[in-house]
């Protein structure tokens, strides 16, 4: 495990594999860096792939509210590699990535953003995430994650109950449920940042799947309109978890963009 010091003295933890130009990966919610292991394995022949364990999803830490600490961790990790890196962010990790591109643009040569659930005209969670908070306060993490999956992620209703039951039953995921709710609250607190993202000048590839919930495609379209020169790629037959379902396809897309941004 790679360890570097963040600005506040906290250790940043990351899995680092391979050699070559750097790719920093920020995983999505309810997970850790292992979610991108199979993608990384397909890239490490030509790249150094560094998968950060986001502070919000570390059991050894009580993360502060908001996204600022994770943004600072991302910048510190990128800077430690010695040259501008390609930043890959997934879901809420892609929102952290967007903020990192603004915080320290010189640290990044480009970014692949896989379905960041950014706020547009309406909050991401809004009233639904407050109901999920109330369920947590009442001692029902399963109810909290059901609300999140049904009313925020907007999964098909028939899939929500079994997924929520599994997440609440398995200790590895159960402890992350409050962190996922906090993650959503942090994104809502950012508000609509499209005017700020219009200032991003590095190359950006917006990645999505044609089986993902429709609101994620709408959010990608809003980012595509906001970020100058942003490109967009849609993976046929894939949803929000192609890093697990189709790691070779995701790796191919990332490697192609890396060849244009950091492999020179």
Phi and psi in degrees as a GROMACS rama.xvg file:
@    title "Ramachandran Plot"
@    xaxis  label "Phi"
@    yaxis  label "Psi"
@TYPE xy
-77.9482  136.374  UNK-2
-132.567  127.169  UNK-3
-134.028  162.018  UNK-4
-87.945  129.709  UNK-5
-80.9997  170.318  UNK-6
-60.7837  -29.1824  UNK-7
-92.795  9.68409  UNK-8
91.4931  -11.0596  UNK-9
-70.6778  142.132  UNK-10
-74.7019  131.76  UNK-11
-89.9451  128.721  UNK-12
-107.232  137.527  UNK-13
-155.01  148.481  UNK-14
-90.5966  125.982  UNK-15
-120.907  126.273  UNK-16
-138.591  146.441  UNK-17
84.2191  175.474  UNK-18
-134.974  157.867  UNK-19
121.792  -165.723  UNK-20
-56.3427  148.089  UNK-21
-89.0571  138.222  UNK-22
-124.053  121.262  UNK-23
-105.093  128.181  UNK-24
-113.653  130.684  UNK-25
-112.903  113.275  UNK-26
-71.7139  166.979  UNK-27
-86.1954  -168.099  UNK-28
-73.5874  162.585  UNK-29
56.8082  34.9267  UNK-30
-160.045  -172.096  UNK-31
-141.387  -166.304  UNK-32
-64.148  -20.0211  UNK-33
-63.9014  -21.7694  UNK-34
-63.0931  -22.0004  UNK-35
-109.864  15.3493  UNK-36
-62.7318  -45.5824  UNK-37
-70.43  -28.8386  UNK-38
-68.3484  -46.2452  UNK-39
-59.0108  -39.9895  UNK-40
-58.2696  -27.5971  UNK-41
-88.2583  -2.28348  UNK-42
-113.626  -18.4091  UNK-43
-74.4527  -6.13225  UNK-44
-68.1947  -25.7281  UNK-45
-126.864  -10.6605  UNK-46
-133.519  153.9  UNK-47
-88.9631  115.324  UNK-48
-106.139  119.559  UNK-49
-115.766  111.87  UNK-50
-102.776  104.964  UNK-51
-74.4359  139.807  UNK-52
-88.3037  106.948  UNK-53
-60.3528  138.818  UNK-54
-55.0719  -36.3861  UNK-55
-65.4253  -22.9943  UNK-56
-113.903  32.7882  UNK-57
-106.989  121.943  UNK-58
-67.5502  -20.4276  UNK-59
-84.4051  -2.80571  UNK-60
-128.23  150.935  UNK-61
-104.766  101.956  UNK-62
-71.3127  147.865  UNK-63
-68.8727  160.27  UNK-64
-66.9666  161.067  UNK-65
82.3962  -177.85  UNK-66
-108.199  -3.25559  UNK-67
-60.1302  -40.1009  UNK-68
-65.3234  -41.7052  UNK-69
-68.5453  -33.9281  UNK-70
-63.0206  -46.7627  UNK-71
-63.0123  -39.7144  UNK-72
-60.786  -42.11  UNK-73
-63.0531  -44.7362  UNK-74
-63.1893  -44.8782  UNK-75
-61.0438  -41.931  UNK-76
-65.3229  -45.2519  UNK-77
-61.2468  -44.6678  UNK-78
-61.7269  -32.705  UNK-79
-66.6307  -18.386  UNK-80
-84.7392  -9.35763  UNK-81
89.2071  -8.80263  UNK-82
-154.357  160.139  UNK-83
-57.4871  138.463  UNK-84
-112.718  164.964  UNK-85
-88.1768  126.697  UNK-86
-100.95  125.974  UNK-87
-116.292  122.222  UNK-88
-125.954  141.073  UNK-89
-119.882  128.295  UNK-90
55.4568  -126.308  UNK-91
-62.1578  -27.6567  UNK-92
-62.9446  -28.8896  UNK-93
-73.7776  -26.9242  UNK-94
-69.4509  -42.3277  UNK-95
-58.1046  -41.9304  UNK-96
-61.0605  -43.7738  UNK-97
-58.1209  -43.821  UNK-98
-68.1302  -34.2533  UNK-99
-66.4942  -37.7731  UNK-100
-60.674  -33.392  UNK-101
-78.3639  -37.9397  UNK-102
-68.7096  -37.9954  UNK-103
-148.31  70.6735  UNK-104
-58.877  -29.836  UNK-105
-68.7971  -15.7006  UNK-106
-79.5571  -10.2515  UNK-107
-127.742  136.617  UNK-108
-92.8622  -15.612  UNK-109
173.011  178.311  UNK-110
-151.229  141.748  UNK-111
-110.379  119.173  UNK-112
-116.405  110.238  UNK-113
-95.5892  100.106  UNK-114
49.6646  58.3559  UNK-115
-67.3965  127.26  UNK-116
-84.2325  64.4567  UNK-117
-71.9313  150.93  UNK-118
-71.0535  135.13  UNK-119
-116.99  -116.998  UNK-120
-71.1044  -29.3769  UNK-121
-120.057  154.157  UNK-122
-58.7864  158.283  UNK-123
-69.1368  -49.618  UNK-124
-102.329  -45.6572  UNK-125
54.3785  -132.445  UNK-126
-61.9184  -32.7993  UNK-127
-64.5608  -41.0503  UNK-128
-71.0148  -27.2042  UNK-129
-68.8505  -35.1211  UNK-130
-67.2611  -37.3888  UNK-131
-64.2742  -40.6818  UNK-132
-58.3805  -44.4884  UNK-133
-62.7519  -38.2541  UNK-134
-64.014  -40.9555  UNK-135
-61.1218  -46.1585  UNK-136
-61.1426  -29.2519  UNK-137
-84.8346  2.80809  UNK-138
84.4004  24.5823  UNK-139
-124.261  81.8107  UNK-140
-62.769  -31.8662  UNK-141
-64.0865  -43.6403  UNK-142
-63.4177  -38.9306  UNK-143
-61.6732  -45.4175  UNK-144
-75.2801  -28.2052  UNK-145
-60.0241  -47.3608  UNK-146
-60.9728  -44.5658  UNK-147
-60.2893  -49.0055  UNK-148
-67.1808  -38.5725  UNK-149
-78.3538  -44.5868  UNK-150
-105.261  -15.4754  UNK-151
-107.135  -59.0796  UNK-152
-67.066  -36.1013  UNK-153
69.0125  46.9809  UNK-154
-70.1144  156.959  UNK-155
-56.8091  135.542  UNK-156
-53.6526  -35.7457  UNK-157
-66.8104  -20.3726  UNK-158
-94.4458  -15.865  UNK-159
-66.6946  -49.4872  UNK-160
-60.1034  -51.1521  UNK-161
-64.5016  -37.1139  UNK-162
-66.4769  -44.1771  UNK-163
-62.4441  -41.2594  UNK-164
-62.3582  -41.9401  UNK-165
-65.4384  -46.4051  UNK-166
-61.5884  -38.0336  UNK-167
-77.2811  -20.6747  UNK-168
-87.57  -36.8816  UNK-169
-86.7162  120.367  UNK-170
-54.0092  -36.1287  UNK-171
-57.3409  -33.3394  UNK-172
-102.026  -29.7123  UNK-173
-57.1502  -43.2962  UNK-174
-68.7116  -18.7884  UNK-175
-82.4562  -14.2046  UNK-176
-57.5338  -48.8148  UNK-177
-60.2717  -32.7919  UNK-178
-67.6882  -36.2067  UNK-179
-65.9568  -41.3917  UNK-180
-62.7777  -43.1053  UNK-181
-62.5746  -37.5423  UNK-182
-58.6222  -46.6642  UNK-183
-62.9316  -42.7041  UNK-184
-60.9169  -38.5269  UNK-185
-65.3501  -38.1773  UNK-186
-67.3967  -44.2001  UNK-187
-59.2686  -38.5452  UNK-188
-65.5172  -28.3491  UNK-189
-63.0187  -37.2222  UNK-190
76.202  -167.176  UNK-191
-78.4747  110.44  UNK-192
-107.936  18.3176  UNK-193
-61.8559  -35.3863  UNK-194
-63.903  -37.7041  UNK-195
-69.9681  -41.713  UNK-196
-65.8691  -19.6164  UNK-197
-63.3771  -15.4744  UNK-198
-87.2484  -1.84562  UNK-199
-70.8324  130.326  UNK-200
-117.938  -6.92867  UNK-201
-81.1624  158.777  UNK-202
-62.3569  136.194  UNK-203
-129.937  130.945  UNK-204
-111.112  121.619  UNK-205
-95.979  120.063  UNK-206
-113.417  137.807  UNK-207
-148.34  173.04  UNK-208
-121.091  146.415  UNK-209
-77.6679  -2.77525  UNK-210
-107.839  8.12384  UNK-211
-75.3363  159.367  UNK-212
-53.0532  140.25  UNK-213
-58.983  -31.2097  UNK-214
-66.3727  -26.804  UNK-215
-69.2438  -37.6959  UNK-216
-64.7435  -38.1903  UNK-217
-63.3125  -39.5934  UNK-218
-68.7047  -37.1307  UNK-219
-62.3682  -42.29  UNK-220
-62.1002  -38.3071  UNK-221
-64.9422  -39.8907  UNK-222
-68.2475  -39.1641  UNK-223
-59.1405  -39.2599  UNK-224
-72.0304  -26.7439  UNK-225
-88.6347  -37.8398  UNK-226
-91.8673  118.604  UNK-227
-58.3204  128.641  UNK-228
75.2656  5.23527  UNK-229
-61.7333  138.857  UNK-230
-102.279  160.188  UNK-231
-137.946  134.138  UNK-232
-128.341  133.071  UNK-233
-113.579  127.431  UNK-234
-88.7875  117.021  UNK-235
-63.7563  137.296  UNK-236
74.9114  7.74434  UNK-237
-117.095  156.27  UNK-238
-115.634  -141.396  UNK-239
-83.0882  -5.77306  UNK-240
-121.951  39.9769  UNK-241
-66.6547  -21.6956  UNK-242
-59.5191  -28.2938  UNK-243
-96.5064  -39.7883  UNK-244
-81.7435  -29.9641  UNK-245
-143.577  60.5655  UNK-246
-61.055  -32.894  UNK-247
-65.5566  -39.09  UNK-248
-67.9179  -42.9386  UNK-249
-64.3084  -42.6553  UNK-250
-61.9976  -39.499  UNK-251
-61.462  -43.0869  UNK-252
-66.9578  -44.491  UNK-253
-63.6335  -44.4615  UNK-254
-63.0384  -40.2331  UNK-255
-61.5291  -41.0179  UNK-256
-72.7989  -36.1569  UNK-257
-62.2699  -39.0587  UNK-258
-59.9969  -28.476  UNK-259
-89.4792  -15.0403  UNK-260
-118.685  -36.032  UNK-261
-124.786  -10.1465  UNK-262
-95.4118  66.3553  UNK-263
